[in-house]
Amino acid sequence: MVYLDHNATTPVAPEVVDAMLPYLRETFGNPSSDHPAGRAAARAVVAARAQVSNLIGADPAEIVFTSGGTESNNLAIRGTASVADPTRRRIVERLARGEHPVMELAREFSISQPAVTKHLDTLESAGLIRRRRAGRQRICYLRPNALNSSVEWIARCRRFWHQRFDALDTLLAETTSAKE
């Protein structure tokens, strides 16, 4: 039988089961907890993140583990939506033309300083902008190559998944021709 319902559930590869068994049976713990089992679990998560990042050519900080498809979808949708806010897009466009004080951005977009600061916090956590102090002012500027690195990361992901889909297409073609 060829199983084609991987959207619903996917069998776990035997090597993954072997790698996970110690953490499912003996060395389990909440990686956010500050006790020996939690610290051991946190080290395992850091190691796994490094392995995945090496596999796909990403920075370990770009790797996020989720509990399943729904959580992953929500993370992607909410993350994209948070940066895609029209005001945030306009702020990025404005900063692409040069650095600006926070107060100037607030006046320019006719919003309060706390409101613009919330937008700037989101953009800074996404790695798109930086802020620095200049006397009494907070100056915002577009992080050098921030957009380029995002585009490059997306291109790497696209190449990675295209290779995987090409391999799947080959496997399906071989399976189909073997049945005929």
C-alpha positions in Angstrom: 0.0 0.0 0.0 1.2 3.5 -0.8 0.1 5.9 1.9 -0.8 9.4 0.5 -2.6 11.1 3.3 0.4 12.8 4.9 -1.6 15.9 5.4 -3.5 14.1 8.1 -0.7 12.2 9.7 2.7 10.9 8.8 4.5 7.8 10.0 7.6 8.7 12.0 10.9 7.6 10.4 12.6 4.8 12.3 15.8 6.9 12.8 13.6 9.7 14.3 12.0 7.2 16.7 15.4 5.9 17.8 16.6 9.5 18.4 13.5 10.4 20.4 13.1 7.3 22.5 15.5 8.4 25.3 13.5 11.7 25.6 10.2 9.9 25.7 11.3 7.2 28.2 14.1 8.4 30.5 15.3 12.0 29.9 12.0 13.9 29.7 11.5 17.3 31.2 10.1 20.7 30.5 12.9 22.7 28.7 11.5 25.9 30.3 12.0 24.5 33.8 15.0 25.3 35.9 15.7 21.8 37.4 18.1 19.1 36.2 15.5 17.4 33.9 14.4 20.7 32.4 18.0 21.8 31.8 18.7 18.4 30.1 15.6 18.9 27.9 16.7 22.4 27.1 20.1 21.2 26.0 18.5 18.6 23.8 16.2 21.2 22.2 19.3 23.5 21.5 21.1 20.5 20.0 18.1 19.6 17.8 17.7 23.2 16.7 21.4 23.2 15.6 21.0 20.0 13.7 17.9 21.2 11.8 19.5 24.6 11.1 22.6 22.8 9.7 20.5 20.5 7.6 18.6 23.4 5.8 21.3 26.1 6.0 19.5 28.3 8.4 20.5 30.2 11.5 19.5 28.2 14.7 17.5 31.3 15.8 15.3 30.8 12.7 14.2 27.3 13.8 10.9 27.1 15.8 9.6 23.8 17.0 5.8 23.4 17.3 3.5 20.7 18.5 1.8 20.1 15.1 0.3 21.5 11.9 -2.3 23.8 13.5 0.2 25.5 15.7 2.6 25.9 12.8 -0.1 27.4 10.6 -1.2 29.8 13.3 2.4 30.9 13.9 3.0 31.5 10.2 -0.2 33.4 9.7 0.0 35.5 12.8 3.7 36.2 12.3 3.1 37.3 8.7 0.1 39.3 9.7 1.9 41.1 12.5 4.6 42.4 10.1 2.2 42.9 7.2 0.2 45.6 9.1 -0.2 48.6 6.8 1.3 51.0 9.3 4.3 48.8 9.8 4.8 48.5 6.0 4.8 52.3 5.7 7.3 52.6 8.6 9.6 50.1 6.9 9.2 52.0 3.6 10.0 55.3 5.4 13.0 53.9 7.2 14.3 52.5 3.8 14.9 56.2 2.9 16.9 56.9 6.1 16.8 56.8 9.9 14.2 58.8 11.9 13.5 59.6 15.5 10.5 57.8 17.0 8.7 61.1 17.7 9.0 62.1 14.0 7.5 58.8 12.9 4.6 59.2 15.4 3.9 62.7 14.0 4.3 61.5 10.4 1.8 58.7 10.8 -0.5 60.7 13.1 -0.4 58.2 15.9 0.8 58.5 19.5 4.4 57.7 20.5 3.2 54.6 22.5 1.3 53.4 19.4 4.3 53.8 17.1 6.5 52.2 19.7 4.3 49.0 19.6 4.8 48.8 15.8 8.5 49.4 16.2 8.8 46.7 18.9 7.2 44.2 16.4 9.5 45.2 13.6 12.5 45.1 15.8 11.6 41.6 17.1 11.3 40.5 13.4 14.8 41.7 12.9 13.9 44.4 10.4 14.9 47.5 12.3 17.2 48.7 15.1 16.8 51.5 17.5 19.6 53.6 19.2 19.7 56.5 21.5 21.1 59.9 20.3 20.9 62.2 23.2 17.2 62.3 24.3 15.9 60.8 21.1 15.5 57.2 20.0 16.6 56.9 16.4 15.1 54.1 14.3 16.8 52.7 11.2 16.3 49.8 8.9 18.8 47.0 9.7 21.4 46.7 7.0 20.5 43.9 4.7 17.5 42.9 6.8 15.2 42.5 3.8 17.9 40.9 1.7 18.6 38.3 4.4 14.8 37.6 4.6 14.6 37.2 0.8 17.7 34.9 0.8 16.2 32.8 3.7 12.9 32.4 1.8 14.8 31.4 -1.4 16.8 28.8 0.6 13.6 27.3 2.0 12.0 27.3 -1.5 15.0 25.5 -2.9 15.0 23.0 -0.1 11.3 22.2 -0.5 11.5 22.0 -4.3 14.2 19.4 -3.9 12.1 17.4 -1.5 9.0 17.6 -3.8 11.2 16.6 -6.8 12.4 13.6 -4.8 8.8 12.7 -3.9 7.7 13.1 -7.5 10.5 10.7 -8.6 9.4 8.2 -5.9 5.8 8.4 -6.9 6.7 7.9 -10.6 8.9 4.9 -9.7 6.1 3.4 -7.5 3.5 3.9 -10.3 5.7 2.4 -13.0 6.5 -0.6 -10.7 2.8 -1.3 -10.3 2.2 -1.3 -14.0 
